[in-house]
Amino acid sequence: MPTAVIATEADMRGRRTASSPVAGKTKGDELKDEVYRRMFLLEAHRPGADRDLAVALLRAWMTLDSGPRGAKERSWLKKVCPICLAMIEASTQSHPMREIL
């Protein structure tokens, strides 16, 4: 019987780096990638993924508010933030013991 191969975060980062050129990426694109990666890890029920997603969102807000950035990135963040917060809340409600630990 074949076994399932679970990609680690380092594997995912390596694949992204190998498959896409970094030269054309903006800081906004990097922030989006980070938030989406954390969302996927939370969907996969990885331990600590809810905290990591919250930190990625906070980092994105701080970066986009610290200097002149395009309205496009802020608009994306305003759309995705409520979704991420709902995911984090659902995760903590489905695993109440994690809050104690």
Z-matrix of the N, CA and C atoms (Angstrom, degrees):
N
C 1 1.439
C 2 1.525 1 108.44
N 3 1.335 2 118.23 1 130.33
C 4 1.462 3 119.67 2 -179.72
C 5 1.526 4 110.76 3 -70.65
N 6 1.309 5 114.70 4 145.14
C 7 1.463 6 119.22 5 178.58
C 8 1.523 7 109.25 6 -98.75
N 9 1.309 8 116.03 7 148.90
C 10 1.459 9 121.35 8 179.21
C 11 1.524 10 109.24 9 -78.00
N 12 1.295 11 115.48 10 138.13
C 13 1.458 12 121.15 11 177.68
C 14 1.521 13 107.45 12 -102.72
N 15 1.322 14 116.32 13 122.36
C 16 1.454 15 121.45 14 179.66
C 17 1.520 16 107.96 15 -102.19
N 18 1.312 17 114.73 16 122.72
C 19 1.458 18 119.57 17 -179.55
C 20 1.520 19 109.63 18 -76.69
N 21 1.302 20 115.31 19 135.54
C 22 1.460 21 119.81 20 175.78
C 23 1.522 22 108.69 21 -83.78
N 24 1.316 23 115.46 22 167.58
C 25 1.458 24 119.44 23 179.14
C 26 1.532 25 110.73 24 -61.97
N 27 1.329 26 116.77 25 -37.44
C 28 1.468 27 120.17 26 178.99
C 29 1.528 28 110.36 27 -64.33
N 30 1.352 29 116.78 28 -38.92
C 31 1.458 30 120.08 29 176.85
C 32 1.519 31 110.58 30 -62.11
N 33 1.341 32 115.73 31 -44.03
C 34 1.456 33 120.18 32 -179.07
C 35 1.518 34 110.86 33 -63.39
N 36 1.325 35 117.03 34 -41.10
C 37 1.454 36 121.39 35 179.58
C 38 1.524 37 109.89 36 -64.96
N 39 1.338 38 116.13 37 -41.04
C 40 1.459 39 120.48 38 179.18
C 41 1.515 40 112.37 39 -64.97
N 42 1.313 41 117.08 40 -40.39
C 43 1.466 42 120.68 41 178.15
C 44 1.514 43 110.75 42 -64.35
N 45 1.338 44 116.92 43 -42.28
C 46 1.454 45 120.40 44 -179.76
C 47 1.524 46 110.35 45 -63.12
N 48 1.322 47 116.26 46 -42.67
C 49 1.457 48 120.64 47 -179.27
C 50 1.521 49 110.99 48 -66.01
N 51 1.323 50 116.80 49 -40.16
C 52 1.450 51 120.34 50 -178.03
C 53 1.520 52 111.98 51 -72.73
N 54 1.328 53 117.52 52 -30.86
C 55 1.459 54 119.48 53 -173.68
C 56 1.518 55 113.62 54 -94.03
N 57 1.326 56 118.93 55 -17.25
C 58 1.457 57 119.53 56 -178.04
C 59 1.517 58 110.72 57 -130.81
N 60 1.307 59 115.82 58 137.95
C 61 1.462 60 118.25 59 178.81
C 62 1.518 61 110.87 60 -71.00
N 63 1.312 62 116.28 61 134.74
C 64 1.452 63 121.63 62 -178.67
C 65 1.526 64 110.71 63 -80.82
N 66 1.323 65 116.80 64 -22.95
C 67 1.455 66 121.18 65 -173.11
C 68 1.526 67 113.16 66 -57.27
N 69 1.332 68 118.64 67 -36.00
C 70 1.453 69 121.00 68 -175.78
C 71 1.515 70 114.49 69 -89.66
N 72 1.311 71 118.40 70 2.64
C 73 1.460 72 121.15 71 -175.81
C 74 1.519 73 111.66 72 -83.50
N 75 1.319 74 113.99 73 137.42
C 76 1.458 75 119.67 74 174.48
C 77 1.520 76 108.58 75 -94.91
N 78 1.322 77 116.66 76 169.50
C 79 1.458 78 120.70 77 177.31
C 80 1.526 79 110.05 78 -61.68
N 81 1.324 80 116.85 79 -36.70
C 82 1.461 81 120.85 80 177.29
C 83 1.517 82 112.15 81 -61.89
N 84 1.330 83 116.81 82 -40.68
C 85 1.470 84 121.10 83 177.77
C 86 1.524 85 111.06 84 -65.20
N 87 1.326 86 116.33 85 -40.16
C 88 1.466 87 120.04 86 178.29
C 89 1.521 88 111.17 87 -63.84
N 90 1.331 89 116.78 88 -40.61
C 91 1.460 90 120.80 89 178.51
C 92 1.524 91 110.90 90 -64.82
N 93 1.323 92 116.73 91 -42.28
C 94 1.466 93 120.73 92 177.68
C 95 1.522 94 110.45 93 -60.71
N 96 1.314 95 116.82 94 -46.02
C 97 1.464 96 120.89 95 179.03
C 98 1.527 97 110.96 96 -57.84
N 99 1.317 98 115.87 97 -44.35
C 100 1.462 99 120.59 98 -179.30
C 101 1.527 100 111.42 99 -62.66
N 102 1.323 101 116.77 100 -45.99
C 103 1.466 102 120.44 101 -179.80
C 104 1.526 103 110.36 102 -63.93
N 105 1.326 104 117.40 103 -45.74
C 106 1.472 105 120.22 104 179.83
C 107 1.529 106 111.56 105 -62.67
N 108 1.328 107 117.15 106 -40.30
C 109 1.468 108 120.07 107 177.95
C 110 1.524 109 110.31 108 -59.74
N 111 1.324 110 115.75 109 -44.98
C 112 1.470 111 119.97 110 -179.94
C 113 1.525 112 111.46 111 -66.07
N 114 1.326 113 117.59 112 -34.88
C 115 1.468 114 120.56 113 176.79
C 116 1.535 115 110.29 114 -63.00
N 117 1.319 116 116.39 115 -43.88
C 118 1.464 117 120.10 116 179.37
C 119 1.525 118 111.54 117 -63.96
N 120 1.328 119 116.75 118 -40.17
C 121 1.459 120 119.85 119 178.52
C 122 1.527 121 111.18 120 -65.06
N 123 1.333 122 116.87 121 -36.44
C 124 1.458 123 120.07 122 177.27
C 125 1.525 124 110.62 123 -67.21
N 126 1.329 125 117.13 124 -40.21
C 127 1.459 126 120.48 125 176.43
C 128 1.524 127 111.82 126 -62.85
N 129 1.333 128 116.40 127 -29.70
C 130 1.466 129 121.48 128 179.14
C 131 1.528 130 111.79 129 -84.69
N 132 1.337 131 117.10 130 4.96
C 133 1.466 132 123.56 131 177.77
C 134 1.523 133 112.54 132 60.35
N 135 1.332 134 116.34 133 39.18
C 136 1.456 135 120.14 134 176.34
C 137 1.524 136 109.47 135 -74.54
N 138 1.329 137 117.91 136 137.39
C 139 1.467 138 120.47 137 178.32
C 140 1.530 139 111.13 138 -59.76
N 141 1.315 140 116.41 139 133.89
C 142 1.453 141 121.57 140 178.25
C 143 1.514 142 115.25 141 79.78
N 144 1.323 143 117.77 142 0.06
C 145 1.464 144 120.64 143 -176.59
C 146 1.524 145 112.01 144 -67.04
N 147 1.335 146 117.42 145 -30.58
C 148 1.463 147 119.35 146 178.66
C 149 1.528 148 110.70 147 -65.55
N 150 1.309 149 116.89 148 -43.36
C 151 1.462 150 121.19 149 177.27
C 152 1.534 151 110.65 150 -64.73
N 153 1.327 152 116.44 151 -42.92
C 154 1.462 153 120.34 152 -179.13
C 155 1.525 154 111.69 153 -63.40
N 156 1.337 155 116.72 154 -37.68
C 157 1.457 156 120.31 155 177.80
C 158 1.524 157 110.17 156 -66.58
N 159 1.321 158 117.05 157 -42.34
C 160 1.466 159 120.68 158 178.07
C 161 1.528 160 110.71 159 -60.71
N 162 1.318 161 117.40 160 -41.46
C 163 1.467 162 121.47 161 178.98
C 164 1.528 163 110.42 162 -66.30
N 165 1.335 164 117.46 163 -40.85
C 166 1.467 165 120.76 164 178.59
C 167 1.527 166 110.93 165 -63.08
N 168 1.344 167 117.01 166 -39.70
C 169 1.465 168 120.02 167 176.89
C 170 1.520 169 111.16 168 -65.26
N 171 1.312 170 116.32 169 -43.91
C 172 1.462 171 120.44 170 179.09
C 173 1.525 172 110.80 171 -61.64
N 174 1.327 173 115.93 172 -43.07
C 175 1.467 174 120.44 173 178.75
C 176 1.535 175 110.28 174 -62.00
N 177 1.320 176 116.78 175 -40.64
C 178 1.465 177 120.55 176 179.78
C 179 1.524 178 110.73 177 -64.36
N 180 1.336 179 117.61 178 -45.95
C 181 1.465 180 120.53 179 179.09
C 182 1.522 181 110.92 180 -61.43
N 183 1.325 182 116.53 181 -44.39
C 184 1.468 183 119.89 182 -178.16
C 185 1.528 184 111.17 183 -64.50
N 186 1.315 185 116.76 184 -41.09
C 187 1.459 186 120.48 185 -179.11
C 188 1.520 187 111.23 186 -67.99
N 189 1.328 188 116.43 187 -43.61
C 190 1.459 189 119.35 188 -177.71
C 191 1.527 190 112.63 189 -72.69
N 192 1.319 191 117.32 190 -24.57
C 193 1.459 192 120.29 191 178.44
C 194 1.523 193 112.92 192 -88.75
N 195 1.330 194 117.77 193 -10.35
C 196 1.460 195 120.09 194 -174.14
C 197 1.523 196 113.88 195 -85.96
N 198 1.294 197 118.28 196 -9.26
C 199 1.451 198 119.06 197 -178.59
C 200 1.512 199 111.19 198 -160.82
N 201 1.322 200 116.08 199 178.51
C 202 1.463 201 118.95 200 179.87
C 203 1.534 202 110.40 201 -72.09
N 204 1.282 203 115.96 202 112.06
C 205 1.468 204 121.63 203 177.61
C 206 1.514 205 107.24 204 -125.15
N 207 1.299 206 115.07 205 164.43
C 208 1.452 207 119.84 206 178.74
C 209 1.516 208 112.61 207 -70.30
N 210 1.294 209 114.77 208 152.47
C 211 1.467 210 120.57 209 178.08
C 212 1.523 211 110.34 210 -67.03
N 213 1.319 212 116.62 211 -21.25
C 214 1.462 213 121.32 212 -179.24
C 215 1.534 214 111.53 213 -60.92
N 216 1.332 215 117.66 214 -45.33
C 217 1.459 216 121.40 215 179.83
C 218 1.526 217 111.38 216 -67.68
N 219 1.329 218 116.05 217 -41.93
C 220 1.472 219 119.13 218 178.74
C 221 1.527 220 110.88 219 -63.90
N 222 1.310 221 116.21 220 -39.78
C 223 1.461 222 120.78 221 178.96
C 224 1.527 223 110.49 222 -62.83
N 225 1.341 224 116.36 223 -43.29
C 226 1.466 225 120.42 224 178.15
C 227 1.524 226 110.26 225 -61.76
N 228 1.312 227 116.75 226 -43.94
C 229 1.456 228 120.95 227 -177.74
C 230 1.531 229 111.07 228 -65.22
N 231 1.324 230 117.51 229 -38.20
C 232 1.462 231 120.80 230 177.27
C 233 1.529 232 111.53 231 -64.95
N 234 1.322 233 116.96 232 -30.52
C 235 1.467 234 120.62 233 179.26
C 236 1.529 235 111.85 234 -78.92
N 237 1.330 236 116.93 235 -40.81
C 238 1.461 237 120.47 236 -172.88
C 239 1.532 238 112.57 237 -84.39
N 240 1.309 239 117.27 238 -25.50
C 241 1.464 240 120.40 239 -176.24
C 242 1.536 241 112.94 240 -59.86
N 243 1.329 242 120.38 241 -47.02
C 244 1.469 243 119.16 242 178.07
C 245 1.535 244 113.20 243 -61.63
N 246 1.313 245 116.49 244 -34.08
C 247 1.461 246 120.30 245 177.79
C 248 1.524 247 109.82 246 -65.73
N 249 1.324 248 116.20 247 -45.82
C 250 1.459 249 120.97 248 179.85
C 251 1.525 250 111.18 249 -63.21
N 252 1.319 251 116.65 250 -43.17
C 253 1.461 252 119.92 251 179.88
C 254 1.527 253 111.04 252 -63.43
N 255 1.326 254 117.26 253 -38.28
C 256 1.467 255 120.68 254 176.29
C 257 1.524 256 110.69 255 -64.88
N 258 1.330 257 117.18 256 -38.75
C 259 1.465 258 120.96 257 177.83
C 260 1.528 259 110.84 258 -64.26
N 261 1.328 260 116.79 259 -42.80
C 262 1.461 261 121.04 260 179.77
C 263 1.526 262 109.87 261 -64.35
N 264 1.324 263 116.75 262 -44.09
C 265 1.463 264 120.90 263 179.96
C 266 1.527 265 110.84 264 -63.24
N 267 1.324 266 117.44 265 -43.75
C 268 1.461 267 120.77 266 178.73
C 269 1.522 268 111.09 267 -63.06
N 270 1.318 269 116.18 268 -37.63
C 271 1.461 270 120.47 269 179.50
C 272 1.517 271 111.49 270 -64.98
N 273 1.321 272 117.18 271 -43.53
C 274 1.461 273 119.70 272 -178.84
C 275 1.526 274 111.33 273 -72.11
N 276 1.327 275 117.55 274 -29.70
C 277 1.472 276 119.58 275 177.19
C 278 1.509 277 111.82 276 -73.18
N 279 1.326 278 117.74 277 -32.16
C 280 1.459 279 120.26 278 179.99
C 281 1.522 280 112.07 279 -79.74
N 282 1.339 281 117.82 280 -16.75
C 283 1.452 282 122.95 281 179.09
C 284 1.528 283 109.45 282 -131.94
N 285 1.331 284 119.16 283 69.30
C 286 1.462 285 120.49 284 -175.26
C 287 1.526 286 114.43 285 -63.25
N 288 1.313 287 118.82 286 -26.57
C 289 1.462 288 120.91 287 -178.66
C 290 1.526 289 111.57 288 -69.68
N 291 1.317 290 118.44 289 -24.11
C 292 1.460 291 120.66 290 179.39
C 293 1.512 292 111.48 291 -64.09
N 294 1.339 293 117.83 292 -30.17
C 295 1.453 294 120.50 293 179.57
C 296 1.522 295 111.20 294 -66.47
N 297 1.325 296 116.74 295 -32.96
C 298 1.460 297 121.50 296 -179.66
C 299 1.518 298 110.70 297 -73.33
N 300 1.323 299 116.05 298 -38.58
C 301 1.464 300 119.75 299 -177.22
C 302 1.459 301 109.21 300 -76.28
